[in-house]
Amino acid sequence: MQEDVAQEMSFEEFVEKGYLQEVNRRFFHPLGLALRVQLGHGKMRPQAVVLDCRRDPQGVVYAPATTEEHAEVRESKARFIDRELQERERVRKAAYGWGVQPLDVMTVIEEAELGN
């Protein structure tokens, strides 16, 4: 990653675009964890907390959508993240030969960064 292109994303955007929903649904919830983002109001700063629910063998699930509109919002966010993943995977495969970085490649990159 080039440092000059890295920017901080607001927690508001992280939630509104569906990143929080999908990282929870696809990764954290099946492991019995949940990433919770608390948006700051007034003088309170936003923060993120990982909830540990691993004692529940079924993991965490979202409550059923309470309205058709709520269901449509969830689906829209999931489709947005699917499109983002597909496009980024295409670019990463073209550049590196993989979408998700293999563990052995991490070692090669770390050694190169350390000058070994």
C-alpha positions as a LaTeX table, in Angstrom:
\begin{tabular}{lrrr}
\hline
Residue & $x$ (\AA) & $y$ (\AA) & $z$ (\AA) \\
\hline
Met1 & 0.00 & 0.00 & 0.00 \\
Gln2 & 1.30 & 3.39 & $-0.87$ \\
Glu3 & 1.27 & 5.76 & 2.10 \\
Asp4 & 0.25 & 8.71 & $-0.06$ \\
Val5 & $-3.06$ & 7.04 & $-0.98$ \\
Ala6 & $-4.02$ & 5.89 & 2.53 \\
Gln7 & $-6.74$ & 7.92 & 4.21 \\
Glu8 & $-8.83$ & 7.40 & 7.31 \\
Met9 & $-12.45$ & 6.43 & 6.72 \\
Ser10 & $-15.01$ & 7.83 & 9.11 \\
Phe11 & $-16.94$ & 5.38 & 11.25 \\
Glu12 & $-20.11$ & 6.89 & 9.78 \\
Glu13 & $-19.08$ & 5.92 & 6.25 \\
Phe14 & $-17.88$ & 2.50 & 7.47 \\
Val15 & $-21.37$ & 1.85 & 8.85 \\
Glu16 & $-23.43$ & 3.54 & 6.12 \\
Lys17 & $-21.71$ & 1.82 & 3.19 \\
Gly18 & $-22.10$ & $-1.65$ & 4.75 \\
Tyr19 & $-18.53$ & $-2.49$ & 5.68 \\
Leu20 & $-19.45$ & $-3.03$ & 9.34 \\
Gln21 & $-22.46$ & $-5.16$ & 8.47 \\
Glu22 & $-20.51$ & $-7.38$ & 6.12 \\
Val23 & $-17.33$ & $-7.76$ & 8.18 \\
Asn24 & $-19.56$ & $-8.86$ & 11.04 \\
Arg25 & $-21.81$ & $-11.13$ & 8.97 \\
Arg26 & $-19.00$ & $-12.78$ & 7.01 \\
Phe27 & $-16.16$ & $-12.88$ & 9.53 \\
Phe28 & $-16.80$ & $-11.89$ & 13.14 \\
His29 & $-20.26$ & $-13.37$ & 13.77 \\
Pro30 & $-19.42$ & $-16.95$ & 12.70 \\
Leu31 & $-16.48$ & $-16.81$ & 15.13 \\
Gly32 & $-18.70$ & $-15.68$ & 18.00 \\
Leu33 & $-17.40$ & $-12.11$ & 17.85 \\
Ala34 & $-18.96$ & $-8.80$ & 16.89 \\
Leu35 & $-17.36$ & $-5.53$ & 15.93 \\
Arg36 & $-19.40$ & $-2.68$ & 17.38 \\
Val37 & $-18.88$ & 0.88 & 16.28 \\
Gln38 & $-20.12$ & 3.66 & 18.50 \\
Leu39 & $-20.46$ & 6.93 & 16.66 \\
Gly40 & $-19.36$ & 9.99 & 18.59 \\
His41 & $-21.85$ & 12.68 & 19.49 \\
Gly42 & $-21.01$ & 16.05 & 20.95 \\
Lys43 & $-17.67$ & 15.75 & 22.73 \\
Met44 & $-17.68$ & 11.93 & 22.62 \\
Arg45 & $-15.21$ & 10.42 & 20.18 \\
Pro46 & $-16.21$ & 7.48 & 17.98 \\
Gln47 & $-14.81$ & 4.15 & 19.02 \\
Ala48 & $-14.78$ & 0.51 & 17.99 \\
Val49 & $-15.14$ & $-2.42$ & 20.36 \\
Val50 & $-14.96$ & $-6.17$ & 19.72 \\
Leu51 & $-17.61$ & $-8.07$ & 21.66 \\
Asp52 & $-16.64$ & $-11.60$ & 22.66 \\
Cys53 & $-19.57$ & $-14.02$ & 22.46 \\
Arg54 & $-17.50$ & $-17.16$ & 21.84 \\
Arg55 & $-19.18$ & $-18.95$ & 24.74 \\
Asp56 & $-22.26$ & $-19.13$ & 22.49 \\
Pro57 & $-21.46$ & $-22.09$ & 20.20 \\
Gln58 & $-23.88$ & $-20.84$ & 17.52 \\
Gly59 & $-22.15$ & $-17.51$ & 17.14 \\
Val60 & $-23.80$ & $-14.15$ & 16.67 \\
Val61 & $-26.64$ & $-13.48$ & 14.24 \\
Tyr62 & $-28.42$ & $-10.33$ & 13.20 \\
Ala63 & $-32.02$ & $-9.98$ & 14.33 \\
Pro64 & $-34.55$ & $-10.46$ & 11.55 \\
Ala65 & $-35.24$ & $-7.34$ & 9.51 \\
Thr66 & $-38.17$ & $-5.56$ & 11.08 \\
Thr67 & $-39.47$ & $-4.02$ & 7.85 \\
Glu68 & $-39.18$ & $-4.64$ & 4.13 \\
Glu69 & $-37.23$ & $-1.37$ & 3.88 \\
His70 & $-34.78$ & $-2.60$ & 6.54 \\
Ala71 & $-34.28$ & $-5.84$ & 4.59 \\
Glu72 & $-33.70$ & $-3.87$ & 1.37 \\
Val73 & $-31.06$ & $-1.70$ & 3.08 \\
Arg74 & $-29.21$ & $-4.79$ & 4.33 \\
Glu75 & $-29.34$ & $-6.39$ & 0.88 \\
Ser76 & $-28.19$ & $-3.17$ & $-0.80$ \\
Lys77 & $-25.20$ & $-2.92$ & 1.53 \\
Ala78 & $-24.29$ & $-6.58$ & 0.92 \\
Arg79 & $-24.47$ & $-6.09$ & $-2.87$ \\
Phe80 & $-22.27$ & $-2.97$ & $-2.63$ \\
Ile81 & $-19.61$ & $-4.88$ & $-0.68$ \\
Asp82 & $-19.85$ & $-7.82$ & $-3.13$ \\
Arg83 & $-19.15$ & $-5.44$ & $-6.04$ \\
Glu84 & $-16.25$ & $-3.83$ & $-4.15$ \\
Leu85 & $-14.72$ & $-7.24$ & $-3.42$ \\
Gln86 & $-15.10$ & $-8.47$ & $-6.99$ \\
Glu87 & $-13.49$ & $-5.37$ & $-8.48$ \\
Arg88 & $-10.63$ & $-5.28$ & $-5.98$ \\
Glu89 & $-10.02$ & $-9.01$ & $-6.37$ \\
Arg90 & $-9.79$ & $-8.55$ & $-10.15$ \\
Val91 & $-7.21$ & $-5.77$ & $-9.75$ \\
Arg92 & $-5.21$ & $-7.65$ & $-7.10$ \\
Lys93 & $-5.15$ & $-10.85$ & $-9.18$ \\
Ala94 & $-3.87$ & $-8.91$ & $-12.17$ \\
Ala95 & $-1.18$ & $-7.23$ & $-10.05$ \\
Tyr96 & $-0.19$ & $-10.04$ & $-7.67$ \\
Gly97 & $-1.78$ & $-13.26$ & $-8.88$ \\
Trp98 & $-4.08$ & $-13.49$ & $-5.84$ \\
Gly99 & $-7.03$ & $-11.67$ & $-4.28$ \\
Val100 & $-6.46$ & $-12.61$ & $-0.64$ \\
Gln101 & $-2.79$ & $-12.45$ & 0.28 \\
Pro102 & $-1.36$ & $-15.93$ & 0.99 \\
Leu103 & 0.51 & $-16.30$ & 4.27 \\
Asp104 & 3.78 & $-17.29$ & 2.58 \\
Val105 & 3.72 & $-14.05$ & 0.57 \\
Met106 & 3.59 & $-12.09$ & 3.82 \\
Thr107 & 6.97 & $-13.55$ & 4.80 \\
Val108 & 8.49 & $-12.58$ & 1.46 \\
Ile109 & 7.16 & $-9.02$ & 1.77 \\
Glu110 & 8.33 & $-8.68$ & 5.39 \\
Glu111 & 11.83 & $-9.90$ & 4.46 \\
Ala112 & 11.98 & $-7.45$ & 1.56 \\
Glu113 & 10.91 & $-4.59$ & 3.81 \\
Leu114 & 13.56 & $-5.55$ & 6.39 \\
Gly115 & 16.25 & $-5.80$ & 3.70 \\
Asn116 & 16.87 & $-9.55$ & 4.17 \\
\hline
\end{tabular}
